[in-house]
Amino acid sequence: MQPVADRAAALAVVAALRSEHPAAAHVCWALMAGGQSAANDDGEPGGTAGRPMLEVLRHQQIEGSLATVVRYFSGVKLGAGGLVRAYTDAIAQALLGATLVPLVRQRSLRCAVPYALEGLLRRELAATAGAVLDTVQHDSDVQFAFTLPEPEADAFIARLDDAAQGRVVWPQE
């Protein structure tokens, strides 16, 4: 199990695993990332590897992750049911030892303030956990683009409006 942003990142990890384990019979994987899901049995009988791994990720509500299993053939045939159990158990066991990080929805905001309030806005952003300053543009006023955790956004806007005495302009998008 490892975090990935999207399918391209997942395929790069799978390619690296294939290079690291050239004698492996199968490198099966399941992906849940960025609204994308995918599964690959890599030559195992259809539906016996990737799909069961993907179902574990879905059941546990895991997002932004790639589950992989590198399998070497030992000479023992497991059968379809045995393969499903083996791949499902491998991912379930990996999740038992994993540290899961909750995903927090982010909110992108833009605003403009007079130059005299630039420092105030920067201090408020620095004091807000999870705030990320994306861009600052200096023109007739100072225009900010930033991202905040969704649960913090409304309180941040209210706090800033209060401290700036209504001199913050929030463009409607």
C-alpha positions in Angstrom: 0.0 0.0 0.0 1.2 3.5 -0.8 -0.2 6.9 -1.5 -0.5 8.0 -5.2 -2.1 11.0 -6.8 -3.4 9.4 -10.0 -3.3 6.5 -12.5 0.0 7.8 -14.1 1.8 7.7 -10.7 0.3 4.2 -10.0 1.5 2.8 -13.3 5.0 4.2 -12.6 5.1 2.3 -9.3 3.9 -0.9 -10.9 6.6 -0.6 -13.6 9.2 -0.1 -10.9 8.0 -3.2 -9.1 8.2 -5.2 -12.3 11.8 -4.1 -12.7 12.6 -4.9 -9.1 11.0 -8.4 -9.3 11.7 -9.7 -12.9 11.2 -13.3 -11.8 7.7 -12.6 -10.3 4.8 -14.4 -11.9 2.4 -11.6 -11.3 2.4 -7.9 -10.1 -1.3 -7.3 -9.4 -2.7 -4.0 -8.3 -5.7 -1.9 -7.4 -6.0 1.9 -7.5 -8.3 4.4 -5.8 -7.0 7.9 -6.4 -8.3 11.2 -7.6 -11.7 9.8 -8.5 -10.1 7.1 -10.5 -10.3 3.4 -9.8 -8.7 0.6 -11.6 -7.6 -3.0 -11.0 -5.3 -5.4 -12.9 -5.0 -9.1 -12.5 -1.7 -9.3 -14.4 -2.4 -12.7 -15.9 -4.2 -14.3 -12.9 -7.6 -15.7 -13.8 -10.0 -12.8 -14.4 -11.4 -11.2 -11.3 -9.3 -13.2 -8.8 -6.7 -10.5 -7.9 -7.1 -6.8 -8.8 -10.9 -6.7 -8.3 -10.8 -8.3 -4.9 -8.0 -5.9 -3.9 -10.0 -3.0 -5.1 -13.1 -4.1 -3.1 -11.0 -4.0 0.1 -10.0 -0.4 -0.7 -13.6 0.5 -1.4 -14.9 -1.2 1.7 -12.3 0.5 3.9 -13.0 3.9 2.1 -9.3 4.2 1.2 -8.6 7.1 -1.3 -5.4 8.2 -2.9 -3.8 4.8 -2.6 -2.3 2.0 -4.7 -2.4 -1.6 -3.4 0.1 -4.0 -5.0 0.9 -7.6 -4.6 4.0 -9.2 -6.1 3.4 -13.0 -6.4 6.0 -15.6 -7.2 4.6 -19.0 -8.3 5.5 -21.6 -5.7 4.2 -24.6 -7.6 1.0 -24.8 -5.6 -2.2 -24.0 -7.5 -4.6 -22.1 -5.3 -7.7 -22.1 -7.5 -9.9 -19.1 -8.1 -11.3 -19.1 -4.5 -7.8 -19.4 -3.0 -6.5 -16.6 -5.2 -9.3 -14.3 -4.2 -8.7 -15.0 -0.5 -4.9 -14.6 -0.8 -5.1 -11.2 -2.6 -7.9 -10.0 -0.3 -6.0 -11.0 2.8 -2.7 -9.5 1.6 -4.3 -6.1 1.3 -6.4 -6.4 4.5 -3.2 -7.3 6.4 -1.3 -4.4 4.9 -4.1 -2.0 6.0 -3.9 -3.3 9.6 -0.4 -1.9 9.9 -1.1 1.3 7.9 -1.4 4.8 9.3 -4.5 6.2 7.7 -4.7 9.9 7.2 -8.1 11.5 6.9 -8.8 13.4 3.7 -10.0 17.0 4.3 -11.8 18.8 1.5 -10.1 22.0 0.5 -11.6 25.3 -0.6 -9.9 27.7 -3.0 -10.6 31.3 -2.3 -9.6 34.6 -3.9 -9.8 38.1 -2.4 -8.4 41.6 -2.8 -7.3 43.9 0.0 -5.7 47.4 0.2 -1.9 47.4 0.6 -2.3 48.4 4.2 -4.0 45.0 4.9 -1.6 42.7 3.1 0.3 42.0 6.3 -2.9 41.2 8.2 -4.0 38.7 5.5 -0.6 37.0 5.4 -0.6 36.7 9.3 -4.1 35.2 9.2 -3.1 32.7 6.6 0.0 31.8 8.6 -2.1 31.3 11.7 -4.6 29.0 10.0 -3.7 25.3 10.0 -3.6 23.8 6.5 -3.8 27.2 4.7 -1.7 27.4 1.5 -1.0 30.7 -0.2 -1.1 30.0 -3.9 -0.5 33.4 -5.6 -0.2 37.1 -4.7 -0.5 39.8 -7.3 0.2 43.4 -6.6 -1.8 45.9 -8.7 -4.0 48.8 -7.5 -4.7 46.5 -4.6 -3.2 43.1 -3.4 -4.9 40.1 -4.9 -4.6 36.8 -3.1 -5.4 33.2 -4.1 -5.2 30.6 -1.4 -6.5 27.3 -0.3 -8.0 26.4 3.1 -9.4 23.2 4.7 -13.2 23.5 4.0 -14.1 23.3 7.8 -11.9 26.4 8.4 -13.0 28.5 5.4 -16.2 30.2 6.7 -14.6 31.1 10.1 -11.5 32.5 8.3 -13.7 34.7 6.0 -15.7 36.0 9.0 -12.5 36.7 11.0 -10.8 38.5 8.1 -13.9 40.5 7.3 -14.1 41.6 10.9 -10.4 42.4 11.3 -10.4 44.4 8.0 -13.6 46.2 8.8 -15.3 45.1 5.5 -12.4 46.2 3.2 -11.8 42.7 1.8 -13.3 42.2 -1.6 -14.4 38.6 -2.3 -15.0 38.2 -6.1 -18.0 36.1 -7.0 -17.0 33.1 -9.2 
